[in-house]
Structures are given as C-alpha cells and as structure tokens.
Amino acid sequence: MAIKGRGAQLNTHNRFHSQKVVQEHIEGLDEEAGFESKTSFLTISPKSIINTVESPDIPAPYSMNPYQGCEHGCIYCYARNSHEYWGYSAGLDFEQKILVKKNAAELLRKDLSAKNYKPDVILMSGNTDCYQPCEKKFGITRSLLEVCLQFKQPVGIITKNTLVERDMDLLQQLANDGLAQVILSVTTFDEHLRRALEPRTATAQRRLECIRTLSDAGIPVSVLMAPVIPALNSMEILDVAERCSEAGALAFGHQVLRLNGQLLEIFKDWTRHHYPDRAEKIIHQTEELHGGKVNDNRFGTRMKGEGVIAQQIADMVKLAKRKYFSGKKAPEFNLNLFDQHAADPQTRLF
C-alpha cells in the first residue's frame, strides 16, 4: 500500500535515538501509525536566521531557511538527515513534520543590523525549499524578501515551486538593483518520473512557464538540474538544457545524486517500489560516481562525482552549455547598496 503524495514510504531510525520504533505488520493497530499522511506545522523560535556557509561547493557565503522539513517530499533530498537533529526521522517525518520560523523576518532585521555583519549574498533555500506549499499560508519567505528590499540585501533563491511568481513585485524591485536572482531546479520532463521523484512539486512544464514569466519581468533565472541520477534522468540533460534556455534561463548547472546518511535506505526502498526493473543498476551506478560508495563528503567532488560515469555526465553538461547557453551569463550581484541602518535610520547619526 503506497502513501499517495509522499516521496518516502517509511520512517528510518533516527541515529540520535537509543530505541527504535518497529512496524512488523501493516494491519490492526500498526496501520494508522504506519500510513498516516497528514502534515503537521510546528512553530519554532530560533535565535538567528542567517547561517554561515563553509562549503566551497555553495556559491554564497550565507544561507537562510524559513522552514525545516519540506512538503515537496523529494526522495533524493540531502537535507532529510537534518531533521534528525530535531528528533524526527529523515523519512516520512521530513515531509510531514514541518518546522515554521514565524519570527524569521524579525530575526533577519536584527542580523542585518548587527555591526559585525559583512554584506554578501544570502541564499534561500540552502536546506529546504522556501516556496514549499505551506509558504502560501504562512508567507514567511515574502516577509524575508521585504526585509531584503528594505536593507538592499542581495538574495538568491533556489526553488522548484512556481509560487515564486507571487512575489514578482518584490523580486523585480530587487533585480532592478542587481539584488535578486532565481535558480529553478528542473530534474526531468518525464511526468511519471517527476510525480514519483518529487511528488508535491510543480510540473516541469509549469516550471518552464515560470522561467519565462520571471525572465520577461527582468528577473535573472538560472537552472539547476539536481540531482542527475544515472539510469533514471541522466539521458535528459540535453533536453532539459535546451528547453530551459529557450524559456529564458541564463545559466545551467548540475549536481549528481549522493545518498548521505539515511538517504540510502530511503532511496533504495523508493527504487524497488517505483523502478524494480533497474533498482540495482541505479544504486550501482551511483556507487560508481563516488568511488564505490553512494556518498562522498569531500568538497569539490561530492556534488559532481568522479570516474567514468561522472565524466560522461560532465561532458554532456558541457555540451549542453555550449549548444544552448553560449553567450549567456547570469549577472553579478550588486553588493554596494546594502544599508545597515535601514531598520533605524537615526542610527546613522552615531
């Protein structure tokens, strides 16, 4: 019995817990616990909202996440493991237990006003999608963009949800000053695969329309094909690049699949359920990307992989860029307009 609208079909053990919850039979009293599909939204109160990024693989020194956990339910999401720090599972809990930072805008004003803050690009979302479905209800991402506009703070957005179009008024104002760029994640144009891989995301066709809409409004848009999964979507690289370029995207990048932490168990279960005919092939070729393992934590190689298959993917991406993105380039962010005193103009007197 599959849980509709969910990527993961199980809850993996939280490595920080000393005891395990085991479901031996999907019947009787176990049924409700094992197949509940409701989403809960839990308010948390962090003390800061800006995170310092230490990875050289991430093209921004700061990140910001209005939510923890993600309704999109992407089966491959590396951020699933971070949910264990909150006492939840990287599996279904990641999609069903969403932590909401309602004080995010207040925290951002405080962080940007701090004397030791060094202005640079902040990336949303470094962990989970800032435009996941619940954003329509809570509007936290929009409130953060309002603060960015107030302070003239450069912001980059990574999303696979077309809800980003709702905030075009703010993004246009930011983009006019070189302060905003959007990166749309596009993984496949196979709708059967997309529904299984990313169950609560916008269709790829709808994302193409979003690229066109944002580009026509003067908002720079790039495309990230992430992850590229051997034997699943790796054959779509040229098609994705061509169609996204035609829609107005200015740049194209990629990352390969890596199964860190509990992702191996979650992803294996998913492949056996959806693609039993090639489940082993997908896993084995993923291992070939990472020196015989399913994950590589080394900076510089963890997102691109190494070996023959990784080189084939890299060569295809290189060809795609040459064919469809020649002469195109995403603009540089403007770091010269930041106003640290925007929240309280009188402090400029001191």
Beta strands, then each sheet from edge to edge (+ up, - down):
strand 1: 40-43
strand 2: 50-52
strand 3: 62-64
strand 4: 67-68
strand 5: 97-100
strand 6: 122-124
strand 7: 155-159
strand 8: 180-185
strand 9: 221-228
strand 10: 252-256
sheet 1: 1+ 5+ 4-
sheet 2: 2+ 3- 6- 7- 8- 9- 10-
end
